[in-house]
Amino acid sequence: MIKSKSTLARRFPDELARFRSYVMLTLYLQRARIIEPKVYVNASDDPEDSEVLSVACEAGVDFVITLDNKDIISLGDPKTKEIIIEDEEGNEVCRFKILTPGEFLAELKNMGLL
């Protein structure tokens, strides 16, 4: 939360914009839940990215939204943006899309949600 507050202050120097963003972050955190994955997904060289993927798989998400172009976005299929996680036997464990915020908004528009 501390890192998020400092990020908001840096990205939104205008106090009103920062307040709105802080309110949205607070509302989000009120609905958040802690996920402890039962299975570790080792799909990235970056342990933090692997942890994000593990939590996403455990939570059964449809999307992971990130600006991490270097690592995590590159794991998804370039055309479909999907990543499919399989177990040792090759059985699909989970599948979700890895999108940038802009791609996510476009996806929501395509789904008729915006």
HELIX and SHEET records of a PDB file:
HELIX    1   1 ILE A    2  ARG A   11  1                                  10    
HELIX    2   2 GLU A   15  ARG A   31  1                                  17    
HELIX    3   3 PRO A   47  ALA A   59  1                                  13    
HELIX    4   4 ILE A   73  LEU A   75  5                                   3    
HELIX    5   5 PRO A  101  ASN A  110  1                                  10    
SHEET    1   A 3 PHE A  63  ILE A  65  0                                        
SHEET    2   A 3 GLU A  92  LEU A  99  1                                        
SHEET    3   A 3 GLU A  82  GLU A  86 -1                                        
END                                                                             
